Amino acid sequence: MAKSDNVKDHVKIAEENILCGDGMKEYLEPRFECPICLTWLHDPVLTSCGHKFCSQCIYTWLQKEGACCPIDSKPLKSEGDLFRDLYTSREISQQRMPCPYQQFGCEVKLSPVDMEAHINQCIHNGSLSSSRNLVLKALPQLSISRNQTNAITAESKLWDPPPKNASLEKNEPSLEWQQLLKNLYERIVILEQQNRELSIAVSNQKTQLTTLQTSLQFNQDEMFLRSCNGVYIWRLQSFHEKLESMMNDSLKMFYSPGFYTSPNGYKICARINVSSKDPEYLSLLLHIMKSENDDGLDWPFNGTMYFILVHPHDWKKDIREITSSRPDLEAFRKPVCELNKRSFGYTELVRIQDLPDFLQNDCLIFRIEVRVYDRFSSQI
């Protein structure tokens, strides 16, 4: 545990956490959350017993689960006990939250009602800028080759040697010189064409090489993340800059790459941000990510998680926290989108004022270990 002078030991408890939008801080407000689907209320309905649900959720519940309230089990009738909640609907439509792809450049802020449609159409996924960079890399070399060719051609046209035979008139060069100039010009045209073809070939080769290098690096990174067996070392370079941006914007978060508990296991990523409960603390949480392995895995996730803030000089000063999954939490259920909105970890892992002791060359290091238990073996 982290300790400071004249400060009592801070008790850290692992808990569930949810991704938030503007105005939501760290959690979805309970009064806007449907108790059935655990998301924003869609077309809110107020029951005669005083509870709020999505219209579709409560009608489906009453048809399949029986004519009673999911909260207090009081009898409900579809026709006489359900009323549209226009006031709550208007409140939700006035909320504004940023796009989940804000870190990739999307600056759109919409109400929760409109956000789902926007996410399906959002194009801020980084692919466009990657293609543009490849083109811009090839342009300077092609431009230089073209300028060199033009300069050589212009210089050759200025060269007009005088006739060696003094008896010839100045305005009547000999046939030999005329033929020589003709041959030179033809040679220049051929060389210019060859140079243009070589420039195009070199440019294409450079583009292909860049693409192959990028693909190779991606495959190497992906192989490492798949074979780390749930043990990931997260190095946060230029941490002072990251910390300043998080302290200036309470919604600013940083995510690690997604790593796997085994080559065919769960995909998980870590997240840090300034705690919404106490801005003097740094939070460290885990998200379960969607992957191609999900259909063959056990759900909800069942395992143990180790959170370690590494001290660069003395391992005895590491901050270590261990916690286990809880099957009743949304954070450990099978994700339906790329990143499970619910997270789990420590919202008050370490005091921000204690972080300088853990920095080396402006780099902060976390070690995260995830050990999985399933029905076939006690531990992987």
Number of C-alpha atoms within 10 A of each C-alpha: 13 16 13 11 6 6 7 8 11 14 9 15 13 18 16 19 22 18 18 17 21 16 14 14 17 18 15 18 11 11 12 20 18 21 19 15 12 14 14 20 25 19 18 25 26 19 19 16 15 9 16 25 27 25 19 13 18 27 17 12 15 17 11 9 12 14 17 16 19 18 11 9 11 11 14 18 15 13 7 9 14 21 15 16 17 13 9 19 17 12 11 19 13 13 16 19 18 19 22 19 15 13 13 12 12 15 13 15 18 19 17 22 18 12 17 12 10 15 13 8 8 13 14 16 13 10 9 10 10 10 11 10 10 15 12 10 14 18 11 11 15 15 11 11 15 14 10 12 16 11 10 12 15 10 9 13 12 8 9 9 9 10 16 10 10 8 7 11 10 11 7 9 15 15 9 10 15 12 11 12 17 12 12 14 15 12 12 17 13 12 14 18 13 12 16 16 12 13 18 16 12 15 19 13 13 16 16 13 12 15 14 12 12 12 12 12 12 12 12 12 13 15 14 15 21 20 15 16 21 23 18 23 14 16 13 17 15 12 18 16 10 15 19 11 16 20 15 10 12 16 21 17 17 13 16 16 14 20 27 26 22 19 17 16 21 27 24 22 19 23 17 20 25 26 25 17 12 12 16 15 20 22 22 25 24 25 25 26 21 18 19 10 12 16 9 10 13 15 14 17 20 18 19 16 20 16 22 19 22 20 19 15 12 9 10 9 15 17 18 16 17 14 17 16 20 18 14 9 16 19 24 22 18 20 20 10 10 10 19 21 18 21 24 26 27 23 25 25 27 22 19 16 11 14 17 12 12 19 19 14 8 13 15 22 19 19 15 19 19 23 17 22 14 14 8 7 8 9 11 15
